[in-house]
Structures are given as C-alpha cells and as structure tokens.
Amino acid sequence: MYKILIADSVEKYIDRLDIKERTRILKRLEMLSEKPKSVGEPRGRFWILKVGSGGYRISFRIIEEENIVRVTAIEQRKSERYNQFYQ
C-alpha cells in the first residue's frame, strides 16, 4: 500500500468542485494507494492520472523507497495551465 500525500493547493481545488466531480476525483485518488503505476501514465518525472468525463488530469510522483504517492497538481484538460505544462 502506498501512502497518498496531497498538496494543499490540490486539496483546495478539490474542495471548490461540486460534489459529483469531487467524488469522482477522490475515487480515482484512492486507486493510487494500491498500484499507482497501473492507473497512471508516465510523463517524464511525473505521472498523470485521468479522471472521467470531466476531463481532469492529476499529476503525481511516486516515491518507491518510501511507498509514497505525492499528488502535486490537478487541472482540467481545457485549461490554459494544462496546455502549458502537460502537453
């Protein structure tokens, strides 16, 4: 089992979402604790986790030696920030 550490900015972002989107994202984050490499896609030093029809992408790092997944960012695919950093 991996321990999930979520950045404060990601927690704030999730808290502002409606309940349906928040629930969908939290379910996907739970999947990271089991086998993060099987649900994510590598992108350089980071991994990307896709979240359903809302078009959200979650960026995370895996720290194998400590069994930690550090969630660093969340963005919608259509946002300008996503286009700058994740393409």
N, C-alpha and C positions, 0 to 999 in steps of 0.2 A: 504494500500500500504506500502510496505517495501522499505526503502532506501538501495541501494546497495553500499557498500564500498569495493573497490578492492585494494588489497595490491600492492605496487609499483612493486614488483617482478613479480606479475601476469600480470600487465599491460605490462611490458617489454617483457614477454614471449609471450603474445598475439600479440604484435606489430611485433615480428620476424616471425610470421607464414604467410603462403601465404594467399591470400585474401579469398579463398574458406573456409579454416579452420577457419580463423578469423571470418568470417560472421556466420558460424555455431555456434561457441562458443558464440559470442555476442548475438545471438538469444536465446540461452539457458540461458544465464545470465539474459536477460530481463524477462524470465519466473519466476525467483526468486522473483521479486518485487510483484507479485500477491499472490501466495501461495507457499512459499518455501518448506513446508513440503510435499506438494503433488507431487513435481517434484524430490525431493531428497530422499536419503536413509540414515537413521541414522547409524553412525559408532562411537559409544562412545560419546565423547563430540562434535564431528564434524558430518557433513552431507556430502554425496558425490552426485554429480550431474554427470550423464553420458552424454557424448556428442557423438552422432552419430557414423559413421563408422570409424572415425579417432582414436577411442579408447582413447579419452581424458577423464580424470576424474578431476572434480573441487571440491575442498574441501572448505566447508564454515561453518560458525557458525551463528546461529540465536539468536539474542538478542531481545526477545519478548517484554520486557518492554519499549524498545525504537523503536520498529519496524525497526530494522536494520538487514541486512544480510551482514556479513563480509566475503568476499572471500579471503581465506588465501593461497591457492596453486592450481596449475594446473600441471598435469603430464599425459603422455601417459601411458597406461597400460603396455606396453612392456618395459618401462624404469626401470632401477635398483632402482631408488629412489622410484618409485611407489611400487615396490615389497617389499622394506624395511618398508615403512610406512603405506600402505593401505591394506595389506593382512590380 
